[in-house]
Amino acid sequence: MIDQTFGNQGTTTAPSALTLNTNGSTSIALQSDGRIVIAGTYNGNSMSCFTAARFLPNGQLDTTFGGQNNPIPGTVIAPNIINGLADICCGVAVQSDGKIVLAGTTNYTAFSVVRLLPSGELDLTFGGQDSQKLGTAYISIGFSTNDCLAMALQPNDNIIVGGYTSIGAGNVFAVARFLSNGQIDQSFGGQNGQLAGTFYLTETIAGGTDDECFSIVVQNDGKILLGGYSCIDNNSENSRFAVVRLLSDGQLDEIFGGFNSQLGTMYLTPTISGGAGDQCYSIILQPDGKIIIAGGSGATSNQGSLNAPYFAVARLVSNGQVDITFGGQNGQNQGSMYVTPRVSEGIGDQSQDLALQPDGKIIIGGYTREQNGIIHFAAIRLAHDGALDPTFGGITSEPGTFYLVDIIISGQNQQPSLALQPNNKIILGGVCEAQFGLIQLINPMTTTSYQASYVEVGTGLY
């Protein structure tokens, strides 16, 4: 299952000189030529900043990335977006012209974006408005805390970034849109006195005080789906999967959701595993308009919510209602599923990224934590109906699941992200003891065509 032709017998790492912030998240994007870009946060001597590395399709580091006189060949360390303030990266995407966009937060006060040329050098034609640095762009939505956790590209290369901002009611979903050149899109959002180019909810979805958006997907009709979680009370452990849908102009889509929350929003209740809380970190769209959301579900309420989660997945129909044809096996809730026993039969699993195969099967990437606390990259594959696909994995764990027993670098392998290549091979990558690490899996599939319709998915977790 591990592709021994990739890197060093299936795995590869970036140079150890590129020391990563282990509190950050990682994201993977594939170029049209098969090269693999992975982004995260560099733990600099005095200030963290966005960083990326690029690998050839065979897993070897692409030492041409970053341009000439690059101190760490194959990698890029972006300048701080605002002098003296730390940057934390959440996502990476490749625009139609091959330019590379990195997104994240600056000092938890601004949603920020950096663009690189295909060579990896800073693109000085991007951003730079209002005395901002060339090659960068940022916006503060208007409150003290602005944390960017996700990014997506539209077909015209406009950049949507999302996360949360803090208002009187607590943390609420928030998004902003930049034009492809880094200027704020003045035609987006801006309702009810909000800044042009931005949108945020004016109340939490489930009535608690902590809502956070972790993933964005753009529908073919231009509508924008935001996936994350919403708390039902003041206890941040009591969270639920939550989804918001916006019209293409940044207004709430009032024909979506509204079953147990305001129009344009929904949250999933009860919890998927019957435990204290669920947290959604990724969202994807099927060709038929159904929405798949995935993350973790707390084991039992006396285990401290998501301290001992399971891989958890749910599916919605296009208006936000639960799809009762999905999941529900072995007495679990209709419309959702969770993986039990845990992948390594340890103390906690977490899903952090999603991909849809051409044959419609669902690949979910994340991690599994063994009883000894060691974290391993992990993946599962589901059939169309939400059941584990027994033809996947099953070598070191139950059929339908996989985890990398021999960790890439001694220590923890965490913050994983996932990408599905055109040949259906799976790339799992993340932070391996403060270094970028990747693994490639062979992933046979059926010949049935079931083409995905999403544009770009950005995810982040920290």
Backbone hydrogen bonds in HBPLUS format (Angstrom, degrees):
<---DONOR---> <-ACCEPTOR-->    atom                        ^
c    i                          cat <-CA-CA->   ^        H-A-AA   ^      H-
h    n   atom  resd res      DA  || num        DHA   H-A  angle D-A-AA Bond
n    s   type  num  typ     dist DA aas  dist angle  dist       angle   num
A0442-ILE N   A0001-MET O   2.60 MM 441  5.07 161.5  1.63 161.0 165.7     1
A0003-ASP N   A0440-GLN O   2.90 MM 437  5.59 176.3  1.90 145.1 145.7     2
A0006-PHE N   A0003-ASP O   3.14 MM   3  5.78 168.7  2.16 121.2 124.4     3
A0010-GLY N   A0006-PHE O   2.63 MM   4  4.60 142.6  1.77 157.7 162.1     4
A0007-GLY N   A0058-ASN O   2.68 MM  51  6.04 173.7  1.69 144.9 145.1     5
A0008-ASN N   A0011-THR O   2.68 MM   3  5.32 166.8  1.70 166.3 161.9     6
A0440-GLN N   A0010-GLY O   3.12 MM 430  5.74 152.0  2.20 154.4 161.6     7
A0012-THR N   A0438-LEU O   2.94 MM 426  5.27 145.8  2.06 143.9 148.2     8
A0438-LEU N   A0012-THR O   2.84 MM 426  5.27 158.2  1.89 154.7 158.6     9
A0014-ALA N   A0436-PHE O   3.10 MM 422  5.30 149.9  2.20 136.0 140.1    10
A0018-LEU N   A0015-PRO O   3.07 MM   3  5.81 161.9  2.10 118.7 123.8    11
A0043-ASN N   A0019-THR O   2.79 MM  24  5.68 172.9  1.79 150.7 152.9    12
A0020-LEU N   A0434-ALA O   2.87 MM 414  4.54 163.0  1.90 122.8 127.2    13
A0021-ASN N   A0041-THR O   2.77 MM  20  5.46 162.2  1.80 152.7 155.4    14
A0024-GLY N   A0021-ASN O   3.12 MM   3  5.59 163.7  2.15 113.2 118.3    15
A0027-SER N   A0039-ALA O   3.09 MM  12  5.37 141.8  2.24 140.3 146.9    16
A0039-ALA N   A0027-SER O   2.88 MM  12  5.37 161.4  1.92 156.6 162.9    17
A0029-ALA N   A0037-VAL O   2.88 MM   8  5.26 158.8  1.92 153.4 159.6    18
A0037-VAL N   A0029-ALA O   2.92 MM   8  5.26 174.2  1.92 172.1 170.3    19
A0031-GLN N   A0035-ARG O   2.92 MM   4  5.28 173.2  1.92 158.5 160.4    20
A0034-GLY N   A0031-GLN O   2.99 MM   3  5.30 161.8  2.03 115.4 117.8    21
A0036-ILE N   A0055-PHE O   2.87 MM  19  5.07 164.5  1.89 148.8 153.9    22
A0055-PHE N   A0036-ILE O   2.80 MM  19  5.07 157.6  1.85 145.2 152.8    23
A0038-ILE N   A0053-ALA O   2.99 MM  15  5.52 164.8  2.02 158.9 163.9    24
A0053-ALA N   A0038-ILE O   2.91 MM  15  5.52 153.0  1.98 155.4 164.4    25
A0040-GLY N   A0051-THR O   2.99 MM  11  5.46 159.3  2.03 142.5 146.7    26
A0051-THR N   A0040-GLY O   3.04 MM  11  5.46 146.8  2.15 143.9 139.3    27
A0042-TYR N   A0049-CYS O   2.73 MM   7  5.30 157.6  1.78 176.2 170.6    28
A0049-CYS N   A0042-TYR O   3.13 MM   7  5.30 148.0  2.23 136.0 145.5    29
A0087-ASP N   A0048-SER O   2.99 MM  39  5.57 172.6  1.99 125.6 128.0    30
A0078-ALA N   A0050-PHE O   2.93 MM  28  5.39 153.6  2.00 145.0 152.6    31
A0052-ALA N   A0076-VAL O   2.99 MM  24  5.25 150.4  2.08 144.1 150.1    32
A0076-VAL N   A0052-ALA O   2.78 MM  24  5.25 148.9  1.88 156.1 158.9    33
A0054-ARG N   A0074-GLY O   3.11 MM  20  5.90 154.6  2.17 161.0 165.5    34
A0062-ASP N   A0054-ARG O   2.84 MM   8  5.53 171.0  1.85 142.3 142.3    35
A0056-LEU N   A0060-GLN O   2.72 MM   4  5.34 167.5  1.73 168.7 168.5    36
A0059-GLY N   A0056-LEU O   2.85 MM   3  5.34 164.8  1.87 124.3 127.0    37
A0065-PHE N   A0062-ASP O   3.12 MM   3  5.84 166.3  2.14 121.1 125.4    38
A0067-GLY N   A0064-THR O   3.45 MM   3  6.11 163.1  2.48 132.4 132.8    39
A0074-GLY N   A0065-PHE O   3.24 MM   9  4.61 139.4  2.42 152.0 148.8    40
A0066-GLY N   A0119-SER O   2.75 MM  53  5.97 163.6  1.77 145.2 150.8    41
A0075-THR N   A0072-ILE O   3.16 MM   3  5.89 141.6  2.31 147.8 151.7    42
A0085-LEU N   A0082-ILE O   3.05 MM   3  5.68 155.6  2.11 150.4 147.9    43
A0107-ASN N   A0086-ALA O   2.67 MM  21  5.13 142.1  1.81 160.0 169.4    44
A0088-ILE N   A0105-THR O   2.87 MM  17  5.36 157.2  1.92 156.2 163.1    45
A0105-THR N   A0088-ILE O   2.90 MM  17  5.36 152.4  1.98 151.1 154.5    46
A0090-CYS N   A0103-ALA O   2.74 MM  13  5.87 174.0  1.74 148.5 149.0    47
A0091-GLY N   A0103-ALA O   3.24 MM  12  5.26 156.3  2.30 140.7 138.1    48
A0103-ALA N   A0091-GLY O   3.03 MM  12  5.26 157.6  2.08 141.6 143.3    49
A0093-ALA N   A0101-VAL O   2.99 MM   8  5.31 145.8  2.11 145.2 154.0    50
A0101-VAL N   A0093-ALA O   2.83 MM   8  5.31 171.0  1.84 165.1 167.3    51
A0095-GLN N   A0099-LYS O   2.79 MM   4  5.33 162.3  1.82 165.5 167.4    52
A0098-GLY N   A0095-GLN O   2.89 MM   3  5.32 161.7  1.92 121.5 123.8    53
A0100-ILE N   A0116-LEU O   2.94 MM  16  4.99 153.8  2.01 138.1 145.3    54
A0116-LEU N   A0100-ILE O   2.73 MM  16  4.99 163.6  1.76 150.9 156.8    55
A0102-LEU N   A0114-VAL O   2.84 MM  12  5.16 169.9  1.85 158.1 161.5    56
A0114-VAL N   A0102-LEU O   2.86 MM  12  5.16 157.8  1.90 150.0 155.1    57
A0104-GLY N   A0112-SER O   3.00 MM   8  5.37 149.5  2.09 148.7 150.0    58
A0112-SER N   A0104-GLY O   2.86 MM   8  5.37 175.6  1.86 152.2 151.0    59
A0106-THR N   A0110-ALA O   2.99 MM   4  5.22 156.1  2.05 143.1 149.4    60
A0109-THR N   A0106-THR O   2.91 MM   3  5.93 171.0  1.92 132.2 134.9    61
A0146-ASN N   A0108-TYR O   2.78 MM  38  5.17 165.3  1.80 121.7 126.9    62
A0111-PHE N   A0139-ILE O   2.92 MM  28  5.42 160.7  1.96 157.7 151.4    63
A0139-ILE N   A0111-PHE O   2.94 MM  28  5.42 146.2  2.05 145.7 156.6    64
A0113-VAL N   A0137-ALA O   2.78 MM  24  5.22 155.1  1.84 162.6 162.5    65
A0137-ALA N   A0113-VAL O   2.91 MM  24  5.22 143.4  2.04 152.6 154.1    66
A0115-ARG N   A0135-GLY O   3.11 MM  20  5.71 157.8  2.16 153.7 157.4    67
A0123-ASP N   A0115-ARG O   2.96 MM   8  5.66 171.0  1.97 144.8 141.9    68
A0117-LEU N   A0121-GLU O   2.68 MM   4  5.34 168.4  1.69 167.8 170.1    69
A0120-GLY N   A0117-LEU O   2.75 MM   3  5.22 159.9  1.79 120.0 127.1    70
A0126-PHE N   A0123-ASP O   3.23 MM   3  5.83 165.6  2.25 118.9 121.6    71
A0135-GLY N   A0126-PHE O   2.71 MM   9  4.65 152.7  1.78 163.4 155.7    72
A0127-GLY N   A0181-ASN O   2.79 MM  54  6.13 168.4  1.81 142.7 146.3    73
A0128-GLY N   A0136-THR O   3.07 MM   8  6.07 151.6  2.16 173.1 171.3    74
A0132-GLN N   A0129-GLN O   2.94 MM   3  5.42 157.5  1.99 116.7 124.2    75
A0136-THR N   A0133-LYS O   3.17 MM   3  5.64 151.1  2.26 136.2 136.1    76
A0166-SER N   A0145-THR O   3.22 MM  21  5.44 144.1  2.36 141.9 145.1    77
A0147-ASP N   A0164-TYR O   2.98 MM  17  5.51 161.9  2.02 162.9 167.4    78
A0164-TYR N   A0147-ASP O   3.03 MM  17  5.51 151.0  2.11 142.7 151.8    79
A0149-LEU N   A0162-GLY O   2.73 MM  13  5.97 152.5  1.80 140.6 149.4    80
A0150-ALA N   A0162-GLY O   2.98 MM  12  5.12 136.7  2.17 154.1 149.6    81
A0162-GLY N   A0150-ALA O   2.96 MM  12  5.12 160.8  2.00 134.8 136.9    82
A0152-ALA N   A0160-ILE O   2.86 MM   8  5.25 149.3  1.96 149.7 156.4    83
A0160-ILE N   A0152-ALA O   2.87 MM   8  5.25 175.6  1.87 170.1 169.2    84
A0154-GLN N   A0158-ASN O   2.94 MM   4  5.29 160.8  1.98 151.5 156.0    85
A0157-ASP N   A0154-GLN O   2.82 MM   3  5.13 155.8  1.88 123.9 125.4    86
A0159-ILE N   A0178-PHE O   2.84 MM  19  5.06 158.3  1.89 149.1 155.3    87
A0178-PHE N   A0159-ILE O   2.81 MM  19  5.06 163.8  1.84 153.2 156.8    88
A0161-VAL N   A0176-ALA O   2.98 MM  15  5.47 166.0  2.00 156.5 161.2    89
A0176-ALA N   A0161-VAL O   2.88 MM  15  5.47 149.7  1.98 155.1 161.6    90
A0163-GLY N   A0174-ALA O   2.89 MM  11  5.44 151.4  1.97 160.0 164.1    91
A0174-ALA N   A0163-GLY O   3.18 MM  11  5.44 148.3  2.28 118.4 118.6    92
A0213-CYS N   A0163-GLY O   3.42 MM  50  4.55 153.4  2.49 106.6 111.9    93
A0165-THR N   A0172-VAL O   3.02 MM   7  5.64 149.3  2.12 151.9 160.3    94
A0172-VAL N   A0165-THR O   2.91 MM   7  5.64 162.4  1.94 159.4 163.2    95
A0167-ILE N   A0170-GLY O   2.82 MM   3  5.29 173.3  1.83 152.8 151.4    96
A0170-GLY N   A0167-ILE O   3.00 MM   3  5.29 153.8  2.07 111.3 119.6    97
A0171-ASN N   A0209-THR O   3.07 MM  38  6.11 154.6  2.14 132.7 130.7    98
A0211-ASP N   A0171-ASN O   2.98 MM  40  5.26 140.1  2.14 114.9 126.6    99
A0201-LEU N   A0173-PHE O   3.12 MM  28  5.84 155.2  2.18 156.0 162.1   100
A0175-VAL N   A0199-PHE O   2.82 MM  24  5.35 160.3  1.86 157.9 162.9   101
A0199-PHE N   A0175-VAL O   2.91 MM  24  5.35 151.6  1.99 153.7 152.4   102
A0177-ARG N   A0197-GLY O   2.98 MM  20  5.60 150.1  2.07 152.5 159.1   103
A0185-ASP N   A0177-ARG O   2.95 MM   8  5.67 171.0  1.96 149.7 147.0   104
A0179-LEU N   A0183-GLN O   2.65 MM   4  5.29 167.1  1.67 171.1 171.8   105
A0182-GLY N   A0179-LEU O   2.92 MM   3  5.35 168.1  1.93 121.2 123.8   106
A0188-PHE N   A0185-ASP O   3.15 MM   3  5.75 170.0  2.16 122.1 124.4   107
A0197-GLY N   A0188-PHE O   2.64 MM   9  4.58 146.8  1.74 171.2 160.3   108
A0189-GLY N   A0249-ASP O   2.75 MM  60  6.12 159.0  1.79 139.2 145.8   109
A0190-GLY N   A0198-THR O   2.94 MM   8  5.82 152.6  2.01 168.9 166.1   110
A0194-GLN N   A0191-GLN O   2.93 MM   3  5.47 164.9  1.95 121.9 126.8   111
A0198-THR N   A0195-LEU O   3.10 MM   3  5.62 147.2  2.21 141.6 140.3   112
A0208-GLY N   A0231-CYS O   2.90 MM  23  4.80 122.3  2.24 159.4 142.5   113
A0231-CYS N   A0210-ASP O   3.13 MM  21  5.56 137.4  2.32 132.3 144.8   114
A0212-GLU N   A0229-TYR O   3.03 MM  17  5.66 153.3  2.11 150.7 158.9   115
A0229-TYR N   A0212-GLU O   3.02 MM  17  5.66 153.5  2.09 151.1 157.6   116
A0214-PHE N   A0227-GLY O   2.79 MM  13  5.96 153.8  1.86 146.1 154.2   117
A0215-SER N   A0227-GLY O   3.07 MM  12  5.04 138.9  2.25 151.0 148.7   118
A0227-GLY N   A0215-SER O   2.84 MM  12  5.04 170.5  1.85 145.4 148.6   119
A0217-VAL N   A0225-LEU O   3.00 MM   8  5.23 154.0  2.07 143.8 149.4   120
A0225-LEU N   A0217-VAL O   2.86 MM   8  5.23 170.8  1.87 168.6 167.7   121
A0219-GLN N   A0223-LYS O   2.81 MM   4  5.25 166.9  1.83 164.1 166.2   122
A0222-GLY N   A0219-GLN O   3.01 MM   3  5.23 160.6  2.05 112.2 115.3   123
A0224-ILE N   A0246-LEU O   2.90 MM  22  5.03 160.7  1.94 140.2 146.8   124
A0246-LEU N   A0224-ILE O   2.82 MM  22  5.03 162.9  1.85 147.2 152.7   125
A0226-LEU N   A0244-VAL O   2.81 MM  18  5.05 160.8  1.84 156.6 159.8   126
A0244-VAL N   A0226-LEU O   2.94 MM  18  5.05 153.2  2.01 142.2 150.6   127
A0228-GLY N   A0242-ALA O   2.95 MM  14  5.32 152.7  2.03 160.3 159.4   128
A0242-ALA N   A0228-GLY O   2.92 MM  14  5.32 155.4  1.98 135.3 131.6   129
A0230-SER N   A0240-ARG O   2.90 MM  10  5.32 149.7  2.00 144.6 154.5   130
A0240-ARG N   A0230-SER O   2.79 MM  10  5.32 137.1  1.97 132.5 145.3   131
A0232-ILE N   A0238-ASN O   2.96 MM   6  6.06 159.0  2.00 176.4 175.0   132
A0238-ASN N   A0235-ASN O   2.99 MM   3  5.68 155.0  2.05 122.1 128.3   133
A0278-ASP N   A0239-SER O   2.82 MM  39  5.36 161.6  1.85 118.7 124.4   134
A0268-LEU N   A0241-PHE O   2.87 MM  27  5.35 156.9  1.92 150.7 157.1   135
A0243-VAL N   A0266-MET O   2.99 MM  23  5.48 158.6  2.04 148.1 153.7   136
A0266-MET N   A0243-VAL O   2.96 MM  23  5.48 135.2  2.16 157.2 166.2   137
A0245-ARG N   A0264-GLY O   3.00 MM  19  5.56 160.3  2.03 153.7 158.2   138
A0253-ASP N   A0245-ARG O   2.91 MM   8  5.63 164.3  1.94 148.8 143.5   139
A0247-LEU N   A0251-GLN O   2.66 MM   4  5.33 164.1  1.68 165.0 169.8   140
A0250-GLY N   A0247-LEU O   2.99 MM   3  5.45 167.6  2.01 121.0 123.0   141
A0256-PHE N   A0253-ASP O   3.14 MM   3  5.83 160.3  2.18 122.1 125.2   142
A0264-GLY N   A0256-PHE O   2.68 MM   8  4.71 147.5  1.79 173.1 161.6   143
A0257-GLY N   A0319-ASN O   2.81 MM  62  6.08 172.0  1.82 151.6 153.4   144
A0258-GLY N   A0265-THR O   2.86 MM   7  5.83 156.9  1.91 172.6 167.6   145
A0265-THR N   A0262-GLN O   3.13 MM   3  5.83 142.1  2.28 144.0 146.3   146
A0298-GLY N   A0277-GLY O   2.66 MM  21  5.20 178.3  1.66 172.1 172.7   147
A0279-GLN N   A0296-GLY O   2.89 MM  17  5.42 160.7  1.93 155.6 160.4   148
A0296-GLY N   A0279-GLN O   2.94 MM  17  5.42 154.7  2.00 149.4 154.8   149
A0281-TYR N   A0294-ALA O   2.89 MM  13  6.19 158.2  1.94 147.1 151.4   150
A0282-SER N   A0294-ALA O   3.22 MM  12  5.43 142.8  2.36 156.1 154.8   151
A0294-ALA N   A0282-SER O   3.04 MM  12  5.43 159.0  2.09 146.7 149.7   152
A0284-ILE N   A0292-ILE O   2.95 MM   8  5.33 149.1  2.05 151.3 158.5   153
A0292-ILE N   A0284-ILE O   2.94 MM   8  5.33 165.4  1.96 154.8 158.8   154
A0286-GLN N   A0290-LYS O   2.87 MM   4  5.29 176.8  1.87 165.0 165.8   155
A0289-GLY N   A0286-GLN O   2.98 MM   3  5.33 160.4  2.01 117.9 120.5   156
A0291-ILE N   A0316-LEU O   2.87 MM  25  5.00 158.6  1.91 140.1 147.3   157
A0316-LEU N   A0291-ILE O   2.79 MM  25  5.00 159.5  1.83 146.8 153.9   158
A0293-ILE N   A0314-ALA O   2.97 MM  21  5.41 167.6  1.98 152.7 156.1   159
A0314-ALA N   A0293-ILE O   2.88 MM  21  5.41 156.5  1.93 158.9 164.2   160
A0295-GLY N   A0312-ALA O   2.92 MM  17  5.38 157.0  1.97 153.5 157.1   161
A0312-ALA N   A0295-GLY O   3.10 MM  17  5.38 154.7  2.17 136.0 132.8   162
A0351-SER N   A0295-GLY O   3.29 MM  56  4.45 151.5  2.37 108.1 111.5   163
A0297-SER N   A0310-TYR O   3.09 MM  13  5.28 145.8  2.21 136.9 146.8   164
A0310-TYR N   A0297-SER O   2.91 MM  13  5.28 142.7  2.05 133.8 143.5   165
A0303-GLN N   A0300-THR O   2.98 MM   3  5.48 162.3  2.01 122.1 123.7   166
A0307-ASN N   A0304-GLY O   3.27 MM   3  5.65 146.5  2.39 116.7 126.4   167
A0349-ASP N   A0309-PRO O   2.77 MM  40  5.40 167.1  1.78 131.2 135.7   168
A0339-VAL N   A0311-PHE O   3.03 MM  28  5.44 150.0  2.12 143.6 152.4   169
A0313-VAL N   A0337-MET O   2.94 MM  24  5.45 162.4  1.97 163.2 166.3   170
A0337-MET N   A0313-VAL O   2.84 MM  24  5.45 149.6  1.93 157.6 161.6   171
A0315-ARG N   A0335-GLY O   3.03 MM  20  5.79 154.5  2.10 159.1 161.6   172
A0323-ASP N   A0315-ARG O   2.88 MM   8  5.57 169.8  1.89 145.9 142.6   173
A0317-VAL N   A0321-GLN O   2.78 MM   4  5.52 157.5  1.83 159.2 166.7   174
A0320-GLY N   A0317-VAL O   2.90 MM   3  5.57 165.9  1.92 130.1 133.0   175
A0326-PHE N   A0323-ASP O   3.15 MM   3  5.85 165.9  2.17 122.5 124.9   176
A0335-GLY N   A0326-PHE O   2.66 MM   9  4.64 141.8  1.80 175.6 164.0   177
A0327-GLY N   A0385-ASP O   2.73 MM  58  6.08 157.1  1.78 142.3 149.5   178
A0328-GLY N   A0336-SER O   3.05 MM   8  6.14 151.6  2.13 167.9 160.3   179
A0332-GLN N   A0329-GLN O   2.98 MM   3  5.56 164.3  2.00 120.9 126.1   180
A0336-SER N   A0333-ASN O   3.37 MM   3  5.86 155.3  2.44 132.8 132.1   181
A0345-GLU N   A0342-ARG O   2.87 MM   3  4.63 149.9  1.96 101.1 110.4   182
A0347-ILE N   A0369-ARG O   2.83 MM  22  5.73 139.2  2.00 145.7 158.9   183
A0369-ARG N   A0348-GLY O   2.71 MM  21  5.17 151.0  1.80 157.1 167.0   184
A0350-GLN N   A0367-TYR O   2.98 MM  17  5.48 157.1  2.04 153.1 154.9   185
A0367-TYR N   A0350-GLN O   2.94 MM  17  5.48 151.4  2.02 148.1 157.2   186
A0352-GLN N   A0365-GLY O   2.77 MM  13  5.95 174.8  1.77 152.9 154.7   187
A0353-ASP N   A0365-GLY O   3.12 MM  12  5.15 139.9  2.29 148.9 145.7   188
A0365-GLY N   A0353-ASP O   2.93 MM  12  5.15 158.8  1.98 136.0 143.0   189
A0355-ALA N   A0363-ILE O   2.89 MM   8  5.15 138.6  2.07 153.7 154.8   190
A0363-ILE N   A0355-ALA O   2.88 MM   8  5.15 162.9  1.91 156.2 159.5   191
A0357-GLN N   A0361-LYS O   2.89 MM   4  5.32 168.5  1.90 168.6 168.7   192
A0360-GLY N   A0357-GLN O   2.94 MM   3  5.14 160.8  1.97 113.3 116.8   193
A0450-TYR N   A0358-PRO O   2.10 MM  92  4.67 110.3  1.53 142.9 167.4   194
A0362-ILE N   A0382-LEU O   3.00 MM  20  5.03 159.7  2.04 140.2 146.3   195
A0382-LEU N   A0362-ILE O   2.88 MM  20  5.03 158.8  1.92 142.8 149.6   196
A0364-ILE N   A0380-ILE O   3.02 MM  16  5.36 165.2  2.04 155.7 156.4   197
A0380-ILE N   A0364-ILE O   2.94 MM  16  5.36 149.8  2.03 146.8 156.4   198
A0366-GLY N   A0378-ALA O   2.88 MM  12  5.24 156.7  1.94 153.4 149.4   199
A0378-ALA N   A0366-GLY O   2.90 MM  12  5.24 156.1  1.96 131.2 128.0   200
A0368-THR N   A0376-HIS O   2.90 MM   8  5.37 151.0  1.99 148.3 157.7   201
A0376-HIS N   A0368-THR O   2.89 MM   8  5.37 161.7  1.92 153.5 159.5   202
A0370-GLU N   A0374-ILE O   2.93 MM   4  5.47 161.2  1.96 160.8 158.5   203
A0373-GLY N   A0370-GLU O   2.91 MM   3  5.23 161.9  1.94 113.8 118.5   204
A0413-ASN N   A0375-ILE O   3.26 MM  38  5.54 154.8  2.33 127.1 133.1   205
A0404-LEU N   A0377-PHE O   3.05 MM  27  5.75 157.9  2.10 155.6 161.4   206
A0379-ALA N   A0402-PHE O   2.91 MM  23  5.25 156.8  1.96 144.4 147.4   207
A0402-PHE N   A0379-ALA O   2.82 MM  23  5.25 136.7  2.01 165.3 166.2   208
A0381-ARG N   A0400-GLY O   3.06 MM  19  5.57 151.6  2.14 149.6 153.3   209
A0389-ASP N   A0381-ARG O   2.83 MM   8  5.60 167.9  1.84 151.8 147.9   210
A0383-ALA N   A0387-ALA O   2.80 MM   4  5.48 164.7  1.82 165.5 169.1   211
A0386-GLY N   A0383-ALA O   3.04 MM   3  5.45 168.2  2.06 118.9 121.7   212
A0392-PHE N   A0389-ASP O   3.12 MM   3  5.86 166.7  2.14 127.0 128.9   213
A0400-GLY N   A0392-PHE O   2.61 MM   8  4.64 153.1  1.68 170.1 160.1   214
A0394-GLY N   A0401-THR O   3.00 MM   7  5.90 155.7  2.06 166.7 166.1   215
A0401-THR N   A0398-GLU O   3.06 MM   3  5.73 144.7  2.19 146.6 149.0   216
A0433-GLU N   A0412-GLN O   3.12 MM  21  5.76 141.0  2.28 166.9 171.5   217
A0414-GLN N   A0431-VAL O   2.80 MM  17  5.28 161.6  1.83 160.4 158.4   218
A0431-VAL N   A0414-GLN O   2.81 MM  17  5.28 155.1  1.87 157.4 160.9   219
A0417-SER N   A0429-GLY O   2.65 MM  12  5.38 146.2  1.76 156.9 168.9   220
A0429-GLY N   A0417-SER O   3.00 MM  12  5.38 162.3  2.03 146.0 150.2   221
A0419-ALA N   A0427-ILE O   2.94 MM   8  5.14 145.4  2.06 146.1 152.2   222
A0427-ILE N   A0419-ALA O   2.87 MM   8  5.14 174.0  1.87 163.2 163.9   223
A0421-GLN N   A0425-LYS O   2.93 MM   4  5.35 173.6  1.93 169.5 167.9   224
A0424-ASN N   A0421-GLN O   2.77 MM   3  5.00 154.5  1.83 120.5 123.6   225
A0426-ILE N   A0441-LEU O   3.01 MM  15  5.00 156.2  2.06 140.4 146.5   226
A0441-LEU N   A0426-ILE O   2.82 MM  15  5.00 156.9  1.87 144.0 152.0   227
A0428-LEU N   A0439-ILE O   2.96 MM  11  5.33 165.7  1.98 156.5 161.3   228
A0439-ILE N   A0428-LEU O   2.80 MM  11  5.33 147.1  1.91 155.3 165.5   229
A0430-GLY N   A0437-GLY O   2.97 MM   7  5.58 149.8  2.07 152.0 161.5   230
A0437-GLY N   A0430-GLY O   2.98 MM   7  5.58 150.4  2.07 148.5 152.5   231
A0432-CYS N   A0435-GLN O   2.59 MM   3  5.03 173.8  1.59 159.6 161.6   232
A0435-GLN N   A0432-CYS O   3.07 MM   3  5.03 138.3  2.25  98.8 111.1   233
